[in-house]
Amino acid sequence: MDLSEEQLIRYSRQIILKEVGGIGQSKLLESRITLIGLGALGSPAAYYLTAAGIGNLKIIDFDVVDLSNLHRQILHFTNDLGQTKTSSALRKLSELNPDCNIELVKDRITAKNSKELLKDSDFVIEGSDNIATKMLVNDTCSYMNIPFVIAGVLRFQGQIITVIPEEKTACYRCVFGDVSGVDNSMSCSQAGVIGLIPAILGSLEASEAIKYLLNIGDLLINQILYIDLSQNRFDSIKVVRNNNCLACGDNKEDLANKLNYDIGDSCEEKI
């Protein structure tokens, strides 16, 4: 696509990068990203994706803005209290960049609707605070061969992994296995979180999406980046794909009949 004079100015600092250029910027403007959650991870991810010129952004969130959200969920302001997070975010993102076509889904992502919600995505960003939701997104994207990134935060710590199913990289389930018996109660609302850590991880998720779309740099594949702000630790932990993984293994077609497990309550609102 041809960039307008206004677009050449708006994205000039990106276009001047040899890794991006006009062709790369056009790719971003033609891309489709799905973002799950408009909380602490989703807020910075949505902001920077919109600013970067992602042309089509689908945002999935069912929650309303609460006072306890505001120290870390930077898209939402005091005047937004009680409003849906989708409507709150839409106003700011639309004002930030009218180039971005934003589709709002005011609903939970569940095993029943995950394939429909995620289809046609060039890349998926998972930003919930629920292990079961993360696993559902992992399983659905793996089955549908959609590249995606998953991040999580708690206290001063965060972790992130990117998965490219077509390249058979290790997935979230390869690392954490069966989570059906995991207690989801230990979330940010119970354990606490410093507001800066999700800002870092959410920005990294946006970075992974842009790098994938432009085919530049090194992605966080076959590894988990672990960050601990209290100790200033940034550790890369190598992970290996499990050939027998239910989601991405050699027999992943079996997953077609297993995407109906109970994921419990989605917890996008808790982060």
C-alpha positions as CSV (number, residue, x, y, z in Angstrom):
1,M,0.0,0.0,0.0
2,D,1.1,3.6,-0.6
3,L,1.6,5.7,2.5
4,S,0.1,9.1,2.7
5,E,2.1,12.2,3.5
6,E,0.6,12.3,7.0
7,Q,1.5,8.6,7.5
8,L,5.1,9.3,6.3
9,I,5.4,11.9,9.0
10,R,3.5,10.0,11.7
11,Y,5.7,6.9,11.3
12,S,8.9,8.7,10.2
13,R,11.0,7.5,13.1
14,Q,10.1,3.9,12.4
15,I,10.3,4.2,8.6
16,I,13.9,5.5,8.9
17,L,14.9,2.2,10.5
18,K,16.4,-0.1,7.8
19,E,14.6,-3.0,9.4
20,V,11.2,-1.3,8.8
21,G,11.2,1.2,5.9
22,G,8.1,2.0,3.9
23,I,7.5,-1.6,3.0
24,G,7.6,-2.7,6.7
25,Q,5.3,0.1,7.7
26,S,2.8,-0.9,5.1
27,K,2.9,-4.5,6.4
28,L,2.0,-3.2,9.9
29,L,-0.9,-1.2,8.5
30,E,-2.2,-4.3,6.8
31,S,-1.8,-6.6,9.7
32,R,-4.3,-8.1,12.1
33,I,-3.5,-8.6,15.8
34,T,-5.8,-10.0,18.5
35,L,-5.2,-8.9,22.1
36,I,-6.8,-10.7,25.0
37,G,-7.2,-8.6,28.0
38,L,-7.1,-4.8,28.5
39,G,-5.5,-4.9,31.9
40,A,-1.9,-4.3,33.0
41,L,-0.4,-6.3,30.2
42,G,-2.9,-5.4,27.5
43,S,-2.8,-1.6,28.2
44,P,0.8,-1.0,27.2
45,A,0.6,-3.6,24.4
46,A,-2.5,-2.0,22.9
47,Y,-1.0,1.5,23.2
48,Y,2.2,0.7,21.5
49,L,0.7,-1.4,18.8
50,T,-1.7,1.4,18.0
51,A,1.0,4.0,18.0
52,A,3.2,1.8,15.7
53,G,0.5,1.6,13.1
54,I,-1.0,-1.8,13.4
55,G,-3.9,-1.6,11.0
56,N,-6.4,-4.0,12.6
57,L,-6.5,-4.6,16.3
58,K,-9.1,-6.9,17.9
59,I,-9.4,-6.5,21.6
60,I,-11.2,-9.0,23.9
61,D,-12.2,-8.0,27.4
62,F,-15.4,-8.3,29.5
63,D,-14.5,-6.2,32.6
64,V,-15.1,-2.7,33.8
65,V,-12.6,-0.2,35.2
66,D,-12.1,-0.4,39.0
67,L,-10.2,2.0,41.2
68,S,-7.7,-0.7,42.1
69,N,-6.7,-1.1,38.4
70,L,-5.4,2.4,37.9
71,H,-1.9,2.0,39.4
72,R,-0.9,-0.3,36.5
73,Q,-3.6,-0.3,33.8
74,I,-2.4,2.8,32.0
75,L,-5.1,3.0,29.4
76,H,-7.8,3.7,32.1
77,F,-8.2,7.0,34.0
78,T,-10.1,8.0,37.1
79,N,-12.9,9.4,35.0
80,D,-13.3,5.9,33.4
81,L,-14.3,4.2,36.7
82,G,-17.3,1.9,36.2
83,Q,-17.0,1.9,32.4
84,T,-16.1,-1.1,30.3
85,K,-12.4,-1.4,29.6
86,T,-13.1,-1.8,25.9
87,S,-14.9,1.6,25.7
88,S,-12.3,3.2,27.9
89,A,-9.5,2.0,25.7
90,L,-11.3,2.7,22.5
91,R,-11.5,6.5,23.2
92,K,-7.7,6.8,23.9
93,L,-6.6,4.5,21.1
94,S,-8.8,6.2,18.5
95,E,-7.5,9.6,19.5
96,L,-3.9,8.3,19.5
97,N,-4.1,6.9,15.9
98,P,-7.1,6.9,13.6
99,D,-5.2,4.6,11.2
100,C,-5.9,1.7,13.5
101,N,-9.2,-0.1,13.0
102,I,-10.2,-1.4,16.5
103,E,-12.7,-4.2,16.9
104,L,-14.1,-4.6,20.4
105,V,-15.3,-7.9,21.8
106,K,-17.0,-7.4,25.2
107,D,-16.9,-11.1,26.2
108,R,-14.8,-13.8,27.9
109,I,-12.7,-16.0,25.7
110,T,-13.8,-19.6,26.4
111,A,-13.3,-23.0,24.9
112,K,-16.6,-22.6,23.0
113,N,-15.7,-19.3,21.2
114,S,-11.8,-19.3,21.2
115,K,-11.5,-20.6,17.6
116,E,-14.0,-18.1,16.2
117,L,-12.4,-15.2,18.1
118,L,-8.8,-15.9,17.1
119,K,-9.3,-17.0,13.5
120,D,-7.8,-14.7,10.8
121,S,-5.3,-13.3,13.3
122,D,-1.7,-12.7,12.0
123,F,-0.6,-12.7,15.7
124,V,-2.2,-13.1,19.1
125,I,-1.1,-11.4,22.3
126,E,-2.3,-13.1,25.5
127,G,-2.6,-10.7,28.5
128,S,-4.9,-12.3,31.1
129,D,-4.0,-13.2,34.7
130,N,-5.4,-16.7,34.5
131,I,-3.3,-19.8,33.8
132,A,-6.2,-21.7,32.4
133,T,-7.0,-18.9,30.0
134,K,-3.4,-18.7,28.9
135,M,-3.4,-22.5,28.3
136,L,-6.6,-22.2,26.2
137,V,-5.1,-19.5,24.0
138,N,-1.9,-21.6,23.7
139,D,-3.9,-24.7,22.7
140,T,-6.2,-22.9,20.3
141,C,-3.4,-20.9,18.6
142,S,-1.2,-24.1,18.4
143,Y,-4.1,-26.0,16.8
144,M,-4.8,-23.2,14.3
145,N,-1.1,-22.4,13.5
146,I,-1.4,-18.8,14.7
147,P,1.8,-17.3,16.2
148,F,1.4,-15.9,19.7
149,V,3.0,-14.6,22.8
150,I,2.1,-15.2,26.4
151,A,3.3,-13.2,29.4
152,G,2.5,-13.2,33.1
153,V,3.4,-11.0,36.1
154,L,3.2,-11.3,39.9
155,R,4.8,-9.1,42.6
156,F,8.1,-7.9,41.0
157,Q,8.5,-10.8,38.6
158,G,7.4,-11.4,35.0
159,Q,7.9,-14.0,32.3
160,I,7.2,-14.2,28.6
161,I,7.4,-16.8,25.8
162,T,6.7,-16.5,22.1
163,V,5.4,-19.5,20.1
164,I,5.5,-20.1,16.3
165,P,3.4,-23.2,15.7
166,E,4.5,-23.6,12.1
167,E,8.1,-23.7,13.2
168,K,7.3,-26.2,15.9
169,T,8.7,-24.1,18.7
170,A,8.1,-25.1,22.3
171,C,4.7,-23.9,23.6
172,Y,3.3,-22.8,26.9
173,R,1.9,-26.3,27.6
174,C,5.4,-27.9,26.9
175,V,6.7,-25.9,29.8
176,F,3.8,-26.0,32.3
177,G,2.0,-29.2,31.3
178,D,-1.4,-30.1,32.6
179,V,-2.9,-27.2,34.6
180,S,-6.3,-28.7,35.3
181,G,-5.5,-29.0,39.0
182,V,-3.7,-25.6,39.4
183,D,-5.2,-23.2,41.9
184,N,-6.0,-20.0,40.0
185,S,-6.6,-18.0,43.1
186,M,-3.1,-16.7,43.5
187,S,-3.4,-13.6,41.2
188,C,-2.2,-10.0,41.5
189,S,-5.3,-9.2,43.6
190,Q,-4.0,-11.7,46.3
191,A,-0.3,-11.5,45.9
192,G,0.2,-8.0,44.7
193,V,2.1,-6.5,41.8
194,I,4.4,-3.5,41.3
195,G,2.9,-1.4,38.5
196,L,6.1,-1.2,36.4
197,I,6.5,-5.0,35.8
198,P,3.4,-5.5,33.6
199,A,4.4,-2.3,31.7
200,I,7.7,-3.9,30.7
201,L,6.1,-7.3,29.9
202,G,3.2,-5.8,27.9
203,S,5.7,-3.7,25.9
204,L,7.7,-6.8,25.2
205,E,4.6,-8.6,24.0
206,A,4.0,-5.8,21.5
207,S,7.6,-5.9,20.5
208,E,7.4,-9.6,19.7
209,A,4.3,-9.1,17.6
210,I,6.0,-6.3,15.5
211,K,9.2,-8.3,15.1
212,Y,7.3,-11.3,13.9
213,L,5.2,-9.3,11.4
214,L,8.3,-7.6,10.0
215,N,10.5,-10.8,10.2
216,I,13.2,-8.9,12.1
217,G,15.4,-9.6,15.1
218,D,15.3,-12.6,17.4
219,L,12.0,-13.8,18.9
220,L,11.6,-15.2,22.4
221,I,11.1,-18.7,21.0
222,N,12.2,-21.9,22.7
223,Q,13.0,-19.9,25.8
224,I,11.3,-18.0,28.6
225,L,12.6,-14.6,29.5
226,Y,12.3,-14.2,33.3
227,I,12.5,-10.7,34.8
228,D,12.8,-9.8,38.5
229,L,12.8,-6.1,39.1
230,S,13.6,-6.4,42.8
231,Q,16.9,-8.1,41.9
232,N,17.4,-6.5,38.5
233,R,17.6,-10.0,37.0
234,F,16.9,-10.7,33.4
235,D,17.3,-14.4,32.7
236,S,16.7,-16.4,29.6
237,I,15.7,-20.0,30.3
238,K,15.9,-22.5,27.5
239,V,12.9,-24.7,26.9
240,V,12.5,-27.7,24.7
241,R,9.4,-28.7,22.7
242,N,7.7,-31.9,24.0
243,N,7.1,-34.1,21.0
244,N,4.1,-35.6,22.9
245,C,2.6,-32.3,23.9
246,L,-1.1,-32.2,23.6
247,A,-1.1,-28.8,22.0
248,C,1.9,-28.7,19.7
249,G,3.2,-32.3,19.6
250,D,3.3,-34.7,16.7
251,N,-0.3,-35.8,17.5
252,K,-1.7,-32.4,18.0
253,E,-4.7,-33.2,15.7
254,D,-6.1,-35.0,18.8
255,L,-6.6,-31.5,20.2
256,A,-9.5,-30.9,17.9
257,N,-11.7,-32.9,20.2
258,K,-10.2,-31.7,23.4
259,L,-10.8,-27.9,23.2
260,N,-13.9,-28.2,25.3
261,Y,-12.2,-28.3,28.7
262,D,-13.4,-26.1,31.5
263,I,-11.1,-23.0,31.7
264,G,-12.9,-21.6,34.7
265,D,-13.4,-17.9,35.1
266,S,-11.2,-15.7,32.9
267,C,-9.3,-13.1,34.9
268,E,-8.3,-10.4,32.6
269,E,-9.7,-7.9,35.1
270,K,-7.3,-9.0,37.9
271,I,-4.2,-7.7,36.2
